[in-house]
Amino acid sequence: MPIKYIPYTPNTVEGQAVLDNITRTQRVLRYRENNEVYNRIKRGMPYYEVETIEQVGKASENMVMRGECISACAYLKEQNIKVDLVYIDPPFASGADYAKKVYIRKNPKLAEKIKQAEQEMEMDELKAFEETMYGDIWEKEDYLNWMYENLQAIKSIMSDTASIYVHLDWHIGHYVKILMDEVFGEERFLNEIIWCYTGPTNQKNNFPRKHDNIYIFTNSENFIFNGDDVRVDFKKSTKSGGKTSLAGKGTNEVLEALDKKGKIIEDWWADVADLGKVHNESVGYSTQKPHKLLNRIISASSNKGMFVADFFGGSGVTAKVANDLGRKFIHVDIGVNSIQTVRDRLIAEKADFKILEVKDGVSLFRNPQQTMDKLATLITGLQQKVEGVSKFWFGAINDSKLGTVPVYVPNLIDSKQKVLDIPTINRIINQEIQELNITAKKVIVYYIDIDDEKELKKFIKDNNATTVDIELKDLKNLLHETVVNDEVEFTCKKVKVTNENKNLFDTADAKELYEVSIDRFVSDRLIQKINAFNEKGNSQSLKNGKAFNPIGISEEGLELIELISLDCKNKKGEWLSSTEIKIDKLGYTISNGEKSKSFWNGKITTTEKPLRIKIRNISGDELIAEIK
């Protein structure tokens, strides 16, 4: 449960054009009981416990936070932190699923043989399978409700001179623009940036779509804008044209000064190449944006030392560029893969920051979409899209004694459904059960958080006039019972400083090092994914006659490891990485952020006695084990 609710402030600007097909979250929730209408609390931002997971480098105000936008804003408001610039690249309501490729690493036991053969591993030789990062599949009204709530939360933590850039495309941007008029006021609309990019143009029945829309709103009339910091070079034709129009004494000096300063940038950005043209920036994140885009935005609308926030942080470009430009950063995302991606790239940048996690119940799995997909397989006997059961229900179970049992599961992508309360139960009793086109004796209602379980059960007992039994179940219990953690076998021993390892650390005064060898790593979940991938490949091979090369894993299973970290300071609680090794998809090691052309040998070494080891598998699951 939330610790408390923090009110949104200020309220929606009155007198603006509004959308009338969404129910704004701030409206009072009402329900009818004994022919009297009762008002529930006016929902604000839910404030949850926030735990510091890891400290990287020196203590600083920079934050990487796993949680929802609205929960992160509640935390910032409670901490009296004001943000000076917001850039968000939220889901576009495009109807697409976004996946990441999960690459199998090379077996470190064979690393020396590969090195001796001087084999350069090619991308098409790598084995990989895909996992969904998030599903951008929304009903329009649900999406706009969600965006309205997020925009209200973000506005409440913006400083007086702050600006917000909202990056969308043709799918939903025009609706969100009207929401922003309502939240910030039409007079606070500064501009619409058109970002043009290139790519495949194979559309036959339409003009190819090659631009995104970025809406800029300010929080007041006194906003920051550094136009001189984002100029571009003049084209040659412009320079030569200037010579004819600027005649007389001092013309050359004026032109030289003008050329050096550059041209003011308009709101049509065709000079920022998309990521497909900037290969050295890619971190394998499907929604990643180019550094140049964020560099221009952050330079224009913030100053050094100011807070720059991205509440749908994704690959962490905003945080990375903000750090490069001397700004403080706040990176927020609900996906663990996002948090790990930005963590690793910021470590490579030698940035100082802390990693926080909002204990709001949404982080039940790597991301909400994967959790929803997983739940569909975990609820025994569940069938989805059952005839006679509306889409309000997650599905239904066919019970031999009870018949069809509808099942309600809160949508983890929609923050308003996190807390099971009386209005939701009232809707189930007086609307959803009544509208079932089947005869139901029982329904199951899963919840993440519950408002007041005792009060809720009393409400059901007093108000359920139907013959349908309502069973409440904790969703967290279902997931915790079925999650099988990874397992690792390792040995830790002291070793002498040798010519081979003396360059790994500053070993001037050290005669011995601690060496941890990973002997075996087991991930049942990954093995299941790989087996499913191989079965599908074999099946397709039989159909199309094409050869299929299945993914094979060694007995040691070390190919399933992406990162190993040792903590030599803390036995429990906040993680402090004393040394770490990341293995990239080609098998090369990145030691404490430094890239190399060396293969991992299955070991990690440190100058201090390690107390704990953390291992991240190639899909992002992490385990922590004590070193005795």
N, C-alpha and C positions, 0 to 999 in steps of 0.2 A: 504494500500500500504506500501511496505517497505520504511523506511526512506532513505535508500541508499543501494547500493550493495558493499560488501567488497571483494576485490580480494582474490582468493586462492593463497597461497604461501607456499612452492615453487612449481614450476610446476612439472608435471609428469616426472619421471626419464626416460631419453631417452635410447634406445637400449635394452629395456627389451622385453620379450615375452608378447604379447598383445592379447586380445580377439578382433576379428574383427566383432562380431555380435552385438555390442552395440554402440550407439551414445553418446560419452562422453559429459557431460553437459557443459564443458568449451568451446566447439567449438562454433564458431560464428553462430548465427541464421541468416539465409538468407531468403529473399522472393523476388519474381519477381513482378515488377510493370512497365507497359508500356515497356515491353521487356528489362528492365534494372534490374540487380540484386542489391538489397540493403542489406547492412549488418546492423543488429541490434547490440545492445550492447553485449559485451561478459559477460555473466552472471557470477556473483560471488555469495557470500553468502548474502542472503537478511537479512538486519538488521532492526528489527522491534522494536517498543516500548516495553519495559519490565517493568512490574509493580510488586512491592513488595506486596504480598497478606497478608503475616503474618510473624511476628518475634517471634521465639520461643527461650526463654532463653535470654542469653546475646548476644550482637552484635558479630558476628563472620564472617569468610570468607566461612563457610560451606553453601552450596546452595542445595535446592530442587527446581527444575525448571520444570514447565509444558510447553512443546513445542517440536518441532522437533529437531533432532540432529543438522541439518545444521543451524537452527535458533539459537540454544543455542551456537554453535561454533562461530557464527557471534557476539553474545553478548560478549562472553569471549574474542574474539580477539579485539573488540572495547574497552574493559575494560583492555586490556594488561595483561590478566591472562593466564599464561602458566600452562599446566597440565603435571605432572611428570609420571603418569601411567594411561593408559586407559584399562579398561576391558569392552568389550561389548558382549552381548548375544542377537544378533539381531534375527528377524524372520529367520527361517531356510528354507523358501520357501518349506514347507512340504505339502502344500495343505490342512492343517487342520484348523478348527475353534477352538479357545480357549475360553472357557466359565468359568465363576465363579458362584458358588452357592450362591444364595441370601437367607439368612435364616430369617424367621419370628421370631421376638423376643417374649418372653412371656409377657402377659398382666400384667403390674405392679400393676394393681388393684387387681390381684389375687396372688401377690407375697407373701403376708403374709400367705394365705391359703396353698400355696405350701411349705412355710417354716415350717409351723406347721405340715404338713403331712410328713415332712422330705423326700420329693420325690427328688431323684437324677435324673435329666433329662437325658435320654439316647439319643445318636445321632440319632437312628432310629425313635425316637419320634418327631424329629424336622421337621417342615414344611419348604420347600425350593423350589425355582424355579431357573432356570439358565438364565444368560444373557451373550451374547457374549462380550468377552474382546477385541479380535481382530481376524481378519481373516488372516491367513498366506497363502493366496492364491495369487500367482503371476504368471505372464508369466515370463519365465526365463530371457528374454532380459530386461524386465521392472525392475526386481529385481536387475540385475547387473548394470543397469544404476543408480538406486537408491543407491546401495552400493558404486559405484564408487564416486558418489557425496559426500556421507557421509564420506568415507575414506579420500578424499581430504580435506574436512572441518576439520576433526579431526586432520590430520597431521599438518594443519596450526596453531594449538594452542598447539601442543606438545613441551615441552622443549627439549633442545639439548640432554639431557641424558635420555629422556623418552622412554618407551616401550609401545607397544599395544598388548593386548591379544584379539583375535577374536574367539569366541566360536560358533562352527557350528557343523553340522553332515554330513552324506553322501549325503544329498539331493543336496547341492549347494556348499559345502566347497571347493572342488577342483577348481571350477571356481573363487571363491573369493580369493583363494591363488594366482592365476595368477594376479588378480587385485591388490593385495597387492604387488606383485613383481613389478608391473608397478608404483604404487604410492610411495612405500618406497625404491624400488631397491632390486634386488635379493640378493645382498651382505648384506642387512640389515635383512634378514630372519635368525632368531636365532634358532628356534626349532618348532617342532610340538608335542604338548602334546596329548597323547591318554588317555582320562579319561574313565576307564572301570567301569561299574556298573552292578548291578543285576536287575532282574525283571522277568515278565512272559516270558516263552520261548515256546509259543504255535505255532510258525511258522512251517509249515509242508513242504513247498516247497522252503525253503531257510535256511541258517544259521542265527540264531537269531542275530539281531543287538544290541549289548550291549556296544557301546562306542560312545563318542563324540570326535571331533577334536578341539584342541585349537591352533591356529597359533600365534606365537610370532614374532613380528618384532620390531626392534629398530630404533630410529630416527637418530642415528649416531654410530660410532664405540666406543664412550665413553658412555656407558650405565650403569645403576645401576643394579647390581645383587648380592644379599646377599645369596650366596649358603649355608653358614654356619647356616643361620637362618631357614632353611627348611629341616633339617636332620630328619631322622626317626630312631627308635631303630633297632639294628641288630636282625636278627632271631637267635634263639638258635643254629641252625646248623652252622651258619656263625661264631658265637663266638667260638664254639668248634673247628671248622676248623682252626681258627686263632691261636689257642694254639699250633697246630702241626707245623705250618709254622713259628711261631715266637718263636724260641728257644734261650736260653741263658740268660745272666744277664739282669734283669729289664723287663723280659717278662710280668709278672703279672701287673706291673705298666703301661706298654704300653697298654696292653689289657684293663685295667680299664679306662684309659684315652680315648681309642678308643671307648669303649662301652658307656661311658658317653656322648661323642660328638655325636655319632650316625652315621648313614650311609647317604651318599650323595644320594639324590633322583634322580632317572632317569626320562626319559620322558614318562614312562609308569606308570600311576597312578591308581593302582587297590586297594589302601588302603583308598580311599575316598568314603564312602558309599553314595548312592543316597538318596534323601530326604525321600523316602519311608521307609528307615531304620533309619531315624533320626526324629521321630515323634514330639519331643518337639520343633523343629525349625519351623514347618510349620505354615504359616499365611494364608493358603487357596488360594495361588496364583499358578496357574497351571504351570508356567514356572520357579518356584523358584529353586535356586541352593543351595547346602549345604554350611554352614559357613566354613567348613574345606577347601573346594576348594578355596574360596576367601581368606581365611587366608593365605594359602600357596602362592598364587599369589602375594598378596599385601606385604607380608613379604619379598618375594624374590626380588621384582622389585621396591621397594620404601623405603624411610626412613621416620622417624617421622617428622611431620610438613609439608610433601609434599602433593600436590594435587593429589587425586585419583578420576577419573571420570568414570561414567558409563552413556552412552547416550541412553541406552535402559534399564533403571534401574529396571523396573518390581517391584518385591517385596521389593527391597531396601537392599538386602544382601550386595552388595558392599559398600554402605554407612554405614551400620551398622558395618561391620567388620573393615572398614577404621577408623571409630570413635573409636572402641575398641582398635585399634593398634596405636592410637595417630596421625593418618593422617587427613588432611582436605579432605572433600568429596564434590563432585558435582554429584547429582543424577538428571537425565533428563529422562522424559517420556512424551508421548503425551496423556496418559490415566489418567483421574482424579482418577480412582480407585488405580492406582499405587502411585500417589502423596499422597492420603489419607492413604494408607497402610504404606508407608515409614514414613510419618509424625507421625503416631500413634506409630510405633515401636521405632522411635528415641526419642519421648517424654518419652517412658518407659525407655530408656537408659540415660535420663537426658542430652541429647545432645543439643548444641546451634546451631541454624541454621535459615535461612530465606527461605521463600517459595516465588518463583517468577513465573510469568506467562508471556510467550511471546505472545504478541497480534498479532499473525500471521494469524488468521482466521481459523486455523485448529481445535482449541478447541471449536468447535460449539456444541459438545455434549460430552458424557463421553470419547469417543475415536473415531477415524476416521471411524472404521468399523461400530460401532453402528450408527454413523451419516449417513453413506451411506445407511444402512438398513432402517433408519428412513425416509430418503428422498424418498425412493421407495414408501413409503405409504403416504407421504405428498403431492406429486405432483398429483393433481387431475386427475384421468383418465389414469395415466401412466401405460403402459404395457411394460414389459421387454422381451428381446429376440424375437423381432418382425421380421417376415420374410421380407427380403429385406432391413433391417436396420442393418448395421455392428456393431461390438462390440465397435467401437469408440463412438457410441451414448449410453447414459444411458438407453434409451428406446424410446417409442413413445406414443403420445396421439392420440386417434381416435376422431377427431372433426367432428361434423355433417356437417359443412359448408366447412371446409378446408381439410377434409380427414385425412390422416396420417401425424402427425406433429412430426418429430424426435426431441429428447431432448438431449442436451449435458450437462453433469454435470462433473466438474473436480473431478478427483479421489483424495480424501483427503489424501490418503496414499502416493501419489507421489507429492513431494514438487514442482516439476517443473510445475505442472498444477495449482498451486495456483493463479498465476497472468495471467489474460487474456490479451494477447498482440497481436500485428499485425501478427506475424508469426502463431499463433494459428488460428486467424480469416482467414488468408490467406489459411491455410490448409483446413479450413471448406469450404471456397468459391471454391477453385480450385481443391480440391481433394474429400473431404468427401461428399459434396452435389452431385458432378458429379458421384460418384460411388454408389449412392442410387439406389436400384432396385425397387423403387416405384416412383410414381409421387407425389412430395411434393410441396405445395404452400408456406409453411412456416416451419422454424426451430426455436427452442428456445434454447438459449445459456445462461446457468447459470454461474455465476462467484463468486469467493470469493473476490478477489482483481482485480482491473482493471488498466492497465498501464496508459492510458490517454483516458478517455471515449470520450472526444470531438474528439480527433485524431482518435480513433477507429471507431467512427460512420462515420467520413469523409472518412476513408479508405473503409468502407463497401459501402458507397454511390458511391465512385469513381471507385471501382474495382469489384463490384458484377455484373457480366454480366449475371447472371442467372435470372430466373423469381421468384426465391425463396426469400421470405422475411425473414430477420434475426432479431429476437427479443432478446435483451439482458435483463437479469434479475439478480438481486442481490440475491444470495443464502442465505445470512444472514437474509434478510427480510422474506423469506419463513419460516425459522426456528423460528425466533422471534415471528412471528404472530401465530404460532401453539403451542408454548411451554406454558403450563399451570403450573405456579409455585405452589409449595406446600403451604399449609396454616396451621397456628398454632394459637391456643387460649391458653393464659397463664395468670396467675396472679402473681404479685410480692408484697410481704409484708415483714415487719419487724417481726422477731420472737425472743423470748428470748433464751438465751443460756440455754440448758437443759443437763441433763446427757446423753441424746441420741445423741445430736449433738455437744457437747463440744470437742469431740475427732477428729472432722472433720478438725479443723483448730487450729492454735495457738490462742486460745481465752482468753489468760490470762488477757488481758486488754479490751476485748470486752464483753459488756453486751447484745448486740443485734446482730443478723445476718439477712441477706437478704435471703429470700426463694422464689424461683421461682417454681411454680407448673404448669406442662404442663397439661392442661385440655382436649385439643382435638388436633389431628393432622390429616390433610387430604392430601393425595397424589393421585390425579386422575390418574397419570401415573402408579403408582404402583398398584392401584386398577384394572386398565385395564389389567396389566400383570397378576395379580392374577386371574381375571375372565377368561382370555384366558387359563391360566394353568388349572383351574377347568373344563372349557368346554372341553378341550382336554382330561383330565383325565376321565371325565364322558363318553365321546365318546368311548375311548379305553375300558372302563369298560363294556360298552354295547356289544362291539365286542368280548372281551376275557372272559367275565363272572366273572372277578375278581373284588372284592370290591374296591372302590376308596374313600378315605377319603379326601374331599376337604379342601382347606385352608380357614379358617374363620377369619375375622377381627372384633374386637369389635367396638362399636359405637365411642369410644374415639380414636381409631386408633393408640394408643401408641406403639403397636407391630411393627410399621413401622419405629421406630426411632432407630438409631445406636449410635449417639453421640449428646451431648448437651454441648455447651461451652458458657461461659459468658465473656464479655469484660467489665471491669470496668475502663478502661483508655481512650479509643477512641470512640467517637460517630460515626465516619465515617473513611473511608480509611483503612489503614493497620490494620489487626486484631491482637489483643494481648489477648491471652486466659488467663484470670485471674484464672479461675478454669473450669474444664470440667469433664464430666462423659461419658464413653463409655460403651455400653452394649454389651457383647459378645454373641455369638449365643446360649449359654446355659442360658442366662438371667442374668449372674453375672456382677457386675459392675467393671470397671477399672477407678479409680479416679485419675486424673492427672498422668496416667501411672502406678499406683499401682494396681495390681490385688487383688480381694477379692472374698469371697464366699457369698457376700451379693447380694440380688436381688434389682433391681432398684425400687424405690417407686413412681416414677413419678415426683420427685422433684430434685432441685439442689440448693445448699446453698453456700453463699459467705459472707466474712466479710466486703466487700465494696459494695457500691451502684452500681448495674450493669447498664450499659448504653445500651448494645446490647446483643441479644441472637442469637446464631447460632445453627441450627439443621440440622444434616445430616441424611438422610433417609437410609434404609438398602441397597439401590442400589448406593448410593454415591451422590445424589443430595443434595445441601445445600441451605438453606434459611437463611437470616439474617433479624431480626426484631428489631426495636428500643424499648427500655423499657422506658416508660415515668414515 
